[in-house]
Amino acid sequence: MKLMKQDEILTWGELCLFALTGILTGLIITAYKSGLKILSGLMRQLLTFTQNNPLYSWLFVLALLLIGLIVYMLTLHDPDSLGSGIPVLYALIDRKKKNKWQRTLPLRFITSLLTVGSGLTLGREGPSVQMGGLVGQGVRELYAKEAEPRYFIGAGAGAALAVAFNAPFAGICFSLEEMIKRFNKKAVCGSIVTVFFAVIASDCLLPNVPLLQAVPKFQLLSLRQYFIVALIGILAGLSGCLFNFLILNSNFLYRYLPRQFVLPFTLIALLILCDPRLFGVGENMLEYSLKENVGLTTLIYFYLMKLLLLALAFGINVPGGTLVPLLVSGALLGNIYGTLLANLGQIDNSMIFFFVLLGMCGHFAAIVRTPLTAIILVWEISGGALAYMLCLVLVSLLAYMTAEFLRVPPFYEYLYDKMLQSLPAKGEAPASTLKS
């Protein structure tokens, strides 16, 4: 019988600390979600006012410009509060750099609240994951300095994802598959306990409901229809590769321009004024096919514009996440594919949303390169429709294999390697040892 290493042994004291990490993470991320709802509502009201009174359109541009200046000034004090923040957790887990969580945590909360809540195409989940990981780092440094950091940071990150998406099982999978990358007693039990207490703490303040509601029951596919399911998996893999290439190289947009946040915030404000449907990350676009669906041309337009808006923000490292934007892009891809099939008479219109879910799953698997988390996440946010689980598995696997075949680097691991290369000489490290 193989003996466990010392750092893999789980004690009752550590179990209590995992529970504390979960409670603190649940409270912080719930407060973050509530703040985003308030700020986003205010910005939408301002956008509506400027649409009804075109002479005051400059107010919306000025508001985003001021937010950009505030965020820029705040992030000057801490580079770790820029971007999505997940690569910073990788570095902390691998002990490649140090971080003052007492400074980064509040700065990440404020700056991401301002950027995501202001209407940019950025998601709350990336910053949430970093904040959860920083909570885990803080609990470890205060109460368990000798403990391996990956367990507390990884468990806190997974708990934050669980609260952000209202998806506890996906949070556990993300913690184990993407952050901790170990499957032993401490990793599994620590992640489960942390996620459980985070969700309970969140539920005390906000109702825990699936991200997507009123998901219809889909008819079972015949064996011959699995061909079109397999095809969306390959297409999602190709789209994920395009997503990674464009977003990871989006800094070229500012090669000859000032590096402050003034330009992207101004451009984004003008684009939103031209088309208010582009406001925010686009979660409403996930359910287009459940309502009065937009046309095929409009779907393609939204797909391209969401990529552009994310590139404008991400190219200059604006604080904010990419998890929801990549799900929105995947949903739009699935809607385009499903609508095309419906127009060709291959499926009924009621089945279009089925391919929306498959597109989200494939996109996540190809971009982040975590196929198991992709399956569980889409299953949970859709309310747990088990009837199409096999299709999720097929699409996730094919999208993952497509991205691997084309050798496009996983999104966050690429950012992590790039961050390591930018560290000072004595803090530099060789290429990441994380496995795809």
Helices and strands as residue ranges (DSSP letters): G 6-8, H 12-52, G 54-56, H 57-75, G 79-81, H 86-93, H 101-117, H 125-143, H 149-165, H 168-174, I 175-180, H 185-203, G 223-225, H 226-248, G 250-254, H 262-274, G 276-278, G 283-290, H 296-314, H 323-343, G 349-351, H 352-368, H 371-381, G 386-388, H 389-405, H 411-421, G 425-427
